[in-house]
Amino acid sequence: MKTAVISGGNGGLGRAMADRLEAEGWHCVLIDVNVAGLEATATRTPVALDLTETEALNAAAARITRDRPSIDMVIYNAGVSQIGPFAETTEASHRRVFEINYFAAVALARAFLAPIRAARGTHLAISSVAGFAPLHNRTAYAASKHAMEGFFASLRSEEADHGVRTLIAAPSFVATNIGRSERGEDGIVRPGSASDGVDYMTPEEAAKVILSGVARGRDFIPVGRVARLSWWIMRTSPRLYARLMRRSISGEG
């Protein structure tokens, strides 16, 4: 039984990917800061963990590696967004977004680097359209996702000689927390909670596209119609993309 480790495993997309993988015979380790509602089963292991606490992360990774016969895929899905003009946000909140979206993913990759090499497995980074394109009133979020894509695209070349695949999926708007933003005073919100998105996908639809791309070994997986169009327009006319984005996205969340 292959093992997938999924950060942000108790979110809508994390659960949807786990459901599909488990149906295909995988065991999924679901890591989240809150694992309420997740039950341990023969195919599922919930792990409560704040990924920004590096010592706790490393200890958890060691336990997971010890308890599973192999670690075949790590899915870097945990994240938050932040909505609001840069002029109205703080340096601390900007750093907080990076701690969760970027540095926690890097720490998780480091913790599982050796077991993924041993299994000749897969790193799968869940980025966003904001990882390759601008997004109005989301400077910290877009910057963190750009950084995430840069890291994993560069890691791909380093790990290829070890037989490791490093893939990036970029969903557009996935409706995972509509109406449950839990927005803080710093503008940080739960992922998938923005109400100003375009052409929302369900978590199940997104998971199907992502894992189909993984099965085909695609280095970059745009997820959804908006993501595919955005990727094409950004490559051909960034200025046109910026105009369309400003017209479609209010930036009010």
Secondary structure, DSSP 8 states (H G I E B T S, - for coil): --EEEEETTTSHHHHHHHHHHHHTT-EEEEEES--TT---BTTEEEEE--TT-HHHHHHHHHHHHHHSS---EEEE----EE-S-GGGS-HHHHHHHHIIIIIHHHHHHHHTHHHHHHHT-EEEEE--GGGTS--TT-HHHHHHHHHHHHHHHHHHHHHGGGT-EEEEEEE--B-SSTT-----TT-EE-TT--SS-SS-B-HHHHHHHHHHHHHTT-SEEEESHHHHHHHHHHHH-HHHHHHHHHHH--S--
